[in-house]
Amino acid sequence: MPNASNRNGNGRGGGNSRNRTQPAKKAAPKAGTAARTGNRKRKKNDKTRRAVLIAVLVTIIVAVLIFLIFGIVSVYRAMVAPEQDPGTVELTQHTTTPAADQDKVAYYVLGILGEDEEDAPSESKPLEALSILCWDKQKETVNILQLPKDTYYGGETAKRITEIWSSPTPLNWCETCRKQLSDEEIADGRHTVCGTTVTQKKGSASQELLRALNAQLGLPVDGYFLIPQEALVKLVNLLRGVDVNLESALSVGEVDYPAGVQTLDGEAAVYYAMNGGSGVDGDINRMLKQRQVLLGVFQRLVRQTEAQLSNDSLGPLMNGSTPILSDHTRQEMIDLLLAMKDMEPASMTAYILPGGSVSQDGGTYFAPNRAALAALVNEAFNPYGGTVQADALELPAEWEGEPDSRRQVLSEIAVQQSGAVATTTTEGATTTAAA
């Protein structure tokens, strides 16, 4: 029989080793496990590299497609552009008064557009009257140079300088290079640099007109004010008429005006200013009458306050259907009138472009005398610039006779603006002069 000590020894000492619970041993790594782990890491890196490579390739392909599409569209636009309306192009700006002289002098173009036609926009009408004003701010004088409407320009689409507004010269244009082309840059109808077919763009009427005045008069231009005839009618009515000294009796519609100082309503004022006979002599007669009407309008405008200009006259006109066409805002026009409010007719002098009739391009036009024009510009229109040389004036035609500039100080024709007429200024309404 086994003794107790043996049993106890077996119980406490661990007894039979087969019955004792042993701690689990870590399994030794099997052969090839480390290699498989390395392979998985390499495969993962390979996938990442392939994804990056695919992304780069897709980016390159998209960029190439965009480039090709852009090129195809550009070529297509160049091919079809001559048949499309390209709109107006603003190109090189005209010459303005140098910054150093802007506090001394300013130059403005003033014009009256042709008679209104049904549904015809003001931008399509030729000019019937054209002047350039030189305002000497230091001497407080204004000199006005009037150009006959038949003054020769000789453009491709505008033979007269007053036709530029309605028919600006088309511009040769490269759609690919986005630029105007000179004749030297064109060969066989294509741009010599890129080979693109040359298209035609409608030029800027205002810029061509002002550059023409720069070239032919040798003067800068700082702004323009072109008044449709209907706008002039409305403006005179908003001012309750304009006083003019009539040399002879005038009948407009059913209203008769005797000779002498009369207050004209808008329709009568425009009729008086725009009718004077045919040919150069008739045009000069019109320009002399325009001096009276425009001076009277100016006198009435400058005696108004800023509030009156904004609410009663210039503001309503500019908000109407036929505003003054200008590169100045309504407020800038008001500020200009307020700055000139102390100008007196005695400090204002008008001239007509010195010249006469010439035969050109199978027609009869007006052209200046080069020497006389240069002398007049230097005397009355160039107070702070260098001397304008006659040879520098870009005249497409010249007149060699003895010119008469019809110089007139406007105090000689000034009339006190005190009359008034009963008018209706509603859009489209007929105006009636007071008896």
C-alpha positions as CSV (number, residue, x, y, z in Angstrom):
1,M,0.0,0.0,0.0
2,P,1.5,3.3,-0.7
3,N,2.4,5.4,2.2
4,A,1.0,8.7,3.0
5,S,4.2,10.5,2.4
6,N,4.3,9.3,-1.1
7,R,0.7,10.4,-1.7
8,N,1.4,13.8,-0.2
9,G,4.5,14.1,-2.1
10,N,2.7,13.4,-5.3
11,G,0.0,15.9,-4.5
12,R,2.2,18.9,-3.5
13,G,5.3,18.1,-5.6
14,G,3.4,17.9,-8.9
15,G,2.9,14.1,-8.7
16,N,2.8,12.5,-12.1
17,S,4.1,14.8,-14.8
18,R,1.5,13.6,-17.3
19,N,-1.3,14.9,-15.2
20,R,0.3,18.4,-14.6
21,T,-1.0,21.4,-16.7
22,Q,2.0,22.9,-18.6
23,P,2.1,26.6,-20.0
24,A,1.4,26.9,-23.8
25,K,4.5,27.3,-25.8
26,K,4.7,29.8,-28.8
27,A,4.7,28.1,-32.1
28,A,7.8,28.5,-34.0
29,P,7.4,30.5,-37.2
30,K,6.8,28.2,-40.1
31,A,9.2,28.3,-43.0
32,G,8.4,31.0,-45.7
33,T,6.1,33.2,-43.5
34,A,8.5,36.1,-43.5
35,A,8.9,35.9,-47.3
36,R,5.1,36.0,-47.7
37,T,4.8,39.1,-45.5
38,G,7.5,40.8,-47.6
39,N,5.7,39.9,-50.8
40,R,2.4,41.4,-49.4
41,K,4.2,44.7,-48.7
42,R,5.8,44.8,-52.1
43,K,2.4,44.1,-53.8
44,K,0.8,46.9,-51.7
45,N,3.6,49.3,-52.8
46,D,3.2,48.2,-56.4
47,K,-0.5,49.0,-56.3
48,T,0.2,52.4,-54.8
49,R,2.7,53.2,-57.6
50,R,0.3,52.0,-60.3
51,A,-2.4,54.2,-58.9
52,V,-0.1,57.2,-58.9
53,L,1.1,56.4,-62.4
54,I,-2.5,56.1,-63.6
55,A,-3.5,59.4,-62.0
56,V,-0.5,61.1,-63.7
57,L,-1.4,59.6,-67.1
58,V,-5.1,60.6,-66.7
59,T,-4.0,64.2,-65.9
60,I,-1.8,64.3,-68.9
61,I,-4.5,63.0,-71.2
62,V,-7.1,65.5,-69.9
63,A,-4.6,68.4,-70.4
64,V,-3.9,67.2,-74.0
65,L,-7.7,66.9,-74.7
66,I,-8.3,70.4,-73.3
67,F,-5.5,71.8,-75.5
68,L,-6.8,70.0,-78.6
69,I,-10.4,71.2,-77.9
70,F,-9.3,74.8,-77.4
71,G,-7.3,74.6,-80.6
72,I,-10.2,73.2,-82.6
73,V,-12.5,75.9,-81.3
74,S,-10.1,78.6,-82.1
75,V,-9.7,77.4,-85.6
76,Y,-13.4,77.0,-86.0
77,R,-14.0,80.6,-84.8
78,A,-11.4,81.9,-87.2
79,M,-13.1,80.1,-90.1
80,V,-16.7,81.2,-89.3
81,A,-16.0,84.7,-87.9
82,P,-16.3,86.6,-91.2
83,E,-20.0,85.5,-91.3
84,Q,-20.8,86.5,-87.7
85,D,-21.4,89.9,-86.1
86,P,-18.3,90.4,-84.1
87,G,-19.6,93.5,-82.3
88,T,-17.7,96.7,-81.5
89,V,-14.0,96.6,-80.7
90,E,-12.3,99.2,-78.4
91,L,-8.8,99.6,-79.5
92,T,-6.1,102.3,-79.0
93,Q,-7.5,105.3,-77.2
94,H,-7.4,108.8,-78.6
95,T,-4.9,111.4,-77.5
96,T,-6.0,113.5,-74.4
97,T,-4.6,116.5,-72.6
98,P,-1.3,115.6,-70.8
99,A,-1.7,115.1,-67.1
100,A,0.5,118.0,-66.3
101,D,-1.9,120.4,-68.2
102,Q,-5.2,119.0,-67.1
103,D,-5.7,121.7,-64.5
104,K,-5.0,124.3,-67.1
105,V,-7.0,123.3,-70.2
106,A,-9.5,120.8,-71.5
107,Y,-10.9,119.9,-74.9
108,Y,-14.4,118.6,-75.7
109,V,-16.2,117.6,-78.8
110,L,-19.8,118.9,-79.2
111,G,-22.1,117.5,-81.9
112,I,-25.7,117.3,-83.1
113,L,-26.9,114.1,-84.6
114,G,-29.1,113.8,-87.7
115,E,-32.8,114.0,-87.7
116,D,-34.5,111.1,-85.9
117,E,-36.0,108.3,-88.1
118,E,-38.6,105.8,-86.8
119,D,-36.9,103.0,-84.8
120,A,-33.4,104.2,-85.8
121,P,-30.9,104.2,-82.9
122,S,-28.9,107.3,-82.3
123,E,-25.7,105.4,-82.8
124,S,-26.6,104.9,-86.5
125,K,-27.2,108.5,-87.3
126,P,-24.6,110.8,-89.0
127,L,-23.5,114.0,-87.3
128,E,-25.1,117.2,-88.7
129,A,-23.0,119.5,-86.6
130,L,-19.5,119.1,-85.1
131,S,-17.3,121.4,-83.0
132,I,-14.3,121.2,-80.7
133,L,-14.2,123.4,-77.6
134,C,-11.0,124.5,-75.9
135,W,-11.6,125.6,-72.3
136,D,-8.7,127.5,-70.9
137,K,-9.3,127.1,-67.2
138,Q,-6.6,129.6,-66.2
139,K,-7.6,132.4,-68.5
140,E,-11.3,131.5,-68.1
141,T,-12.0,131.5,-71.8
142,V,-13.6,129.1,-74.3
143,N,-12.7,128.9,-77.9
144,I,-14.9,127.0,-80.3
145,L,-13.9,125.6,-83.7
146,Q,-16.8,124.5,-85.9
147,L,-16.3,122.0,-88.7
148,P,-18.6,122.0,-91.7
149,K,-20.5,118.7,-92.0
150,D,-19.0,118.1,-95.4
151,T,-15.4,118.3,-94.1
152,Y,-13.5,115.6,-96.1
153,Y,-12.2,112.5,-94.1
154,G,-11.6,110.0,-96.9
155,G,-12.2,106.9,-94.9
156,E,-13.2,103.5,-96.3
157,T,-16.8,103.8,-95.2
158,A,-16.9,107.5,-94.2
159,K,-16.0,110.1,-96.7
160,R,-17.0,113.0,-94.5
161,I,-15.8,113.4,-91.0
162,T,-19.4,113.6,-89.7
163,E,-20.1,110.2,-91.2
164,I,-17.6,108.4,-88.9
165,W,-20.2,108.1,-86.1
166,S,-22.6,106.1,-88.2
167,S,-20.1,104.3,-90.4
168,P,-16.7,103.7,-88.6
169,T,-14.0,102.1,-90.7
170,P,-14.0,98.2,-90.2
171,L,-10.8,96.8,-88.6
172,N,-8.7,93.9,-89.7
173,W,-8.6,91.5,-86.8
174,C,-6.8,88.2,-85.9
175,E,-9.0,86.0,-83.7
176,T,-6.1,83.8,-82.7
177,C,-3.8,86.6,-81.6
178,R,-6.7,88.8,-80.5
179,K,-5.3,92.0,-82.0
180,Q,-5.9,94.5,-84.8
181,L,-3.7,94.0,-87.8
182,S,-1.9,96.5,-90.0
183,D,-1.7,96.0,-93.7
184,E,2.0,94.9,-93.4
185,E,0.8,92.0,-91.1
186,I,-1.6,90.6,-93.8
187,A,-0.8,88.4,-96.8
188,D,-3.3,86.5,-98.9
189,G,-6.0,87.3,-96.4
190,R,-4.1,85.7,-93.5
191,H,-2.1,87.0,-90.5
192,T,1.5,86.5,-91.4
193,V,2.4,85.5,-87.9
194,C,0.0,82.7,-87.2
195,G,-1.7,82.1,-90.5
196,T,-5.2,82.8,-89.2
197,T,-7.8,84.1,-91.7
198,V,-8.3,87.8,-91.2
199,T,-11.8,88.8,-90.0
200,Q,-13.5,92.2,-90.0
201,K,-14.5,93.9,-86.8
202,K,-16.7,97.0,-86.4
203,G,-14.5,99.8,-85.2
204,S,-15.3,102.1,-82.3
205,A,-17.1,105.2,-83.8
206,S,-16.2,107.5,-80.9
207,Q,-12.5,106.5,-80.9
208,E,-12.2,106.9,-84.6
209,L,-13.9,110.3,-84.6
210,L,-11.7,111.6,-81.8
211,R,-8.5,110.2,-83.3
212,A,-9.4,111.9,-86.6
213,L,-9.7,115.2,-84.8
214,N,-6.4,114.5,-83.1
215,A,-4.7,113.9,-86.4
216,Q,-6.4,116.6,-88.5
217,L,-6.4,119.4,-86.0
218,G,-3.3,118.5,-84.0
219,L,-5.4,118.8,-80.7
220,P,-6.2,116.4,-77.9
221,V,-9.8,115.5,-76.9
222,D,-10.9,114.8,-73.4
223,G,-14.5,113.9,-73.9
224,Y,-17.5,114.2,-76.3
225,F,-21.1,115.2,-76.1
226,L,-23.3,114.2,-79.1
227,I,-26.9,115.4,-78.9
228,P,-29.7,113.7,-80.9
229,Q,-32.0,116.3,-82.4
230,E,-34.9,114.9,-80.4
231,A,-32.8,115.2,-77.2
232,L,-32.1,118.9,-78.1
233,V,-35.9,119.5,-78.5
234,K,-36.6,118.0,-75.1
235,L,-33.7,119.8,-73.4
236,V,-34.9,123.2,-74.7
237,N,-38.4,122.4,-73.5
238,L,-37.2,121.3,-70.1
239,L,-35.5,124.7,-69.9
240,R,-38.8,126.3,-70.9
241,G,-37.4,127.6,-74.2
242,V,-34.4,129.6,-75.5
243,D,-34.2,133.3,-76.4
244,V,-32.8,134.0,-79.9
245,N,-32.6,137.2,-81.9
246,L,-34.2,136.3,-85.2
247,E,-32.9,138.2,-88.3
248,S,-36.1,137.5,-90.1
249,A,-39.6,136.1,-89.3
250,L,-39.7,132.3,-88.7
251,S,-42.7,129.9,-89.0
252,V,-42.5,126.5,-87.5
253,G,-45.7,124.4,-87.7
254,E,-48.6,126.6,-86.8
255,V,-46.5,129.1,-84.8
256,D,-45.2,132.3,-86.4
257,Y,-42.2,134.1,-84.8
258,P,-41.6,137.7,-86.0
259,A,-38.1,139.1,-86.4
260,G,-36.3,140.2,-83.2
261,V,-35.8,138.5,-79.9
262,Q,-38.1,135.6,-79.5
263,T,-38.4,132.7,-77.1
264,L,-38.4,129.5,-79.1
265,D,-39.6,126.1,-78.0
266,G,-37.6,123.0,-78.6
267,E,-39.0,122.2,-82.1
268,A,-38.6,125.8,-83.3
269,A,-35.0,126.1,-81.8
270,V,-33.9,122.9,-83.6
271,Y,-35.6,123.9,-86.9
272,Y,-33.8,127.3,-86.7
273,A,-30.4,125.8,-85.9
274,M,-30.5,123.0,-88.5
275,N,-31.9,124.6,-91.6
276,G,-29.9,127.1,-93.6
277,G,-29.7,126.1,-97.2
278,S,-27.6,123.7,-99.3
279,G,-23.9,123.5,-100.0
280,V,-21.0,125.0,-98.1
281,D,-22.6,128.4,-97.9
282,G,-25.8,126.9,-96.5
283,D,-23.8,124.9,-93.9
284,I,-21.9,128.0,-92.8
285,N,-25.2,129.8,-92.4
286,R,-26.5,127.0,-90.2
287,M,-23.4,127.1,-88.0
288,L,-23.8,130.8,-87.4
289,K,-27.4,130.2,-86.2
290,Q,-26.3,127.2,-84.1
291,R,-24.1,129.5,-82.1
292,Q,-27.2,131.5,-81.0
293,V,-29.2,128.4,-80.0
294,L,-26.4,126.6,-78.2
295,L,-25.2,129.7,-76.4
296,G,-28.8,130.3,-75.1
297,V,-29.1,126.7,-73.9
298,F,-25.7,127.0,-72.2
299,Q,-26.7,130.3,-70.5
300,R,-29.9,128.6,-69.1
301,L,-28.1,125.5,-68.0
302,V,-25.3,127.2,-66.0
303,R,-27.6,129.4,-64.0
304,Q,-29.3,126.3,-62.5
305,T,-28.3,124.8,-59.2
306,E,-27.0,121.2,-59.0
307,A,-30.4,120.1,-57.7
308,Q,-32.2,121.8,-60.7
309,L,-29.8,120.3,-63.2
310,S,-30.3,116.8,-61.7
311,N,-34.1,117.0,-61.1
312,D,-35.5,119.4,-63.7
313,S,-33.3,119.5,-66.9
314,L,-30.3,117.3,-67.5
315,G,-31.3,114.5,-65.2
316,P,-34.7,113.9,-66.9
317,L,-33.1,114.2,-70.3
318,M,-30.4,111.6,-69.5
319,N,-33.0,109.2,-68.1
320,G,-35.2,109.5,-71.2
321,S,-35.3,107.5,-74.4
322,T,-32.9,109.8,-76.3
323,P,-30.1,110.9,-73.9
324,I,-26.9,112.8,-74.9
325,L,-24.3,110.3,-76.1
326,S,-21.2,110.9,-74.1
327,D,-18.2,109.3,-72.4
328,H,-19.2,111.4,-69.3
329,T,-21.8,110.3,-66.7
330,R,-24.7,112.4,-65.9
331,Q,-23.0,113.6,-62.7
332,E,-19.8,114.4,-64.6
333,M,-21.8,116.6,-67.0
334,I,-23.5,118.4,-64.1
335,D,-20.1,118.9,-62.4
336,L,-18.7,120.3,-65.7
337,L,-21.6,122.8,-66.0
338,L,-21.1,123.9,-62.4
339,A,-17.4,124.4,-63.0
340,M,-18.2,126.7,-66.0
341,K,-21.1,128.6,-64.3
342,D,-19.2,131.9,-64.2
343,M,-18.3,131.9,-68.0
344,E,-19.6,135.0,-69.7
345,P,-20.3,135.2,-73.5
346,A,-17.6,137.9,-73.7
347,S,-15.0,135.2,-72.9
348,M,-16.3,132.8,-75.6
349,T,-15.1,133.0,-79.2
350,A,-16.3,130.9,-82.1
351,Y,-14.5,130.1,-85.4
352,I,-15.3,128.1,-88.5
353,L,-12.6,125.7,-89.9
354,P,-10.7,127.9,-92.3
355,G,-11.1,126.4,-95.8
356,G,-13.3,125.9,-98.8
357,S,-14.8,123.5,-101.3
358,V,-12.7,120.9,-103.1
359,S,-13.4,118.1,-105.6
360,Q,-12.4,114.8,-104.2
361,D,-13.4,111.1,-104.9
362,G,-15.8,112.3,-107.5
363,G,-17.7,114.6,-105.1
364,T,-17.6,118.0,-103.6
365,Y,-16.4,118.4,-100.0
366,F,-14.9,120.9,-97.6
367,A,-11.2,121.0,-96.8
368,P,-9.1,123.3,-94.7
369,N,-6.3,125.5,-95.7
370,R,-3.3,123.9,-94.0
371,A,-1.3,127.0,-93.2
372,A,-4.4,128.9,-92.0
373,L,-5.5,126.0,-89.8
374,A,-2.1,125.6,-88.1
375,A,-2.0,129.4,-87.5
376,L,-5.5,129.4,-85.9
377,V,-4.8,126.3,-83.7
378,N,-1.6,127.9,-82.4
379,E,-3.3,131.2,-81.8
380,A,-6.5,130.2,-80.1
381,F,-6.5,126.4,-79.4
382,N,-3.1,125.5,-78.1
383,P,-2.4,127.7,-75.0
384,Y,0.0,125.3,-73.2
385,G,1.3,122.8,-75.8
386,G,4.2,123.0,-78.2
387,T,3.7,124.8,-81.6
388,V,1.7,122.7,-84.0
389,Q,3.5,122.5,-87.3
390,A,1.4,122.7,-90.5
391,D,3.2,119.7,-92.0
392,A,2.2,117.6,-89.0
393,L,-1.5,117.9,-89.7
394,E,-2.8,114.8,-91.4
395,L,-5.1,116.3,-94.0
396,P,-6.5,114.0,-96.7
397,A,-7.4,117.1,-98.8
398,E,-6.5,120.8,-98.8
399,W,-8.0,124.0,-100.0
400,E,-5.5,126.7,-101.2
401,G,-7.8,129.7,-101.4
402,E,-8.0,132.7,-98.9
403,P,-10.0,131.4,-95.9
404,D,-12.4,133.1,-93.6
405,S,-12.8,131.6,-90.1
406,R,-15.9,133.7,-89.3
407,R,-14.5,134.7,-85.9
408,Q,-17.2,135.9,-83.5
409,V,-17.1,136.8,-79.9
410,L,-20.3,135.4,-78.5
411,S,-21.3,138.5,-76.6
412,E,-22.1,139.9,-80.0
413,I,-25.1,137.5,-80.3
414,A,-25.9,136.9,-76.7
415,V,-29.5,137.5,-75.6
416,Q,-30.7,137.8,-72.0
417,Q,-32.5,134.5,-71.2
418,S,-35.7,135.7,-69.6
419,G,-38.5,134.3,-71.7
420,A,-40.4,131.1,-71.2
421,V,-42.8,129.0,-73.2
422,A,-45.5,126.6,-72.1
423,T,-44.3,123.1,-73.2
424,T,-45.1,119.5,-72.5
425,T,-41.9,117.4,-71.9
426,T,-43.6,114.0,-71.6
427,E,-41.9,111.4,-73.8
428,G,-43.3,111.6,-77.3
429,A,-45.6,114.6,-76.6
430,T,-45.9,117.5,-79.0
431,T,-44.6,120.9,-77.7
432,T,-46.5,124.1,-78.3
433,A,-45.0,127.6,-78.1
434,A,-46.8,130.3,-76.1
435,A,-48.6,132.9,-78.1
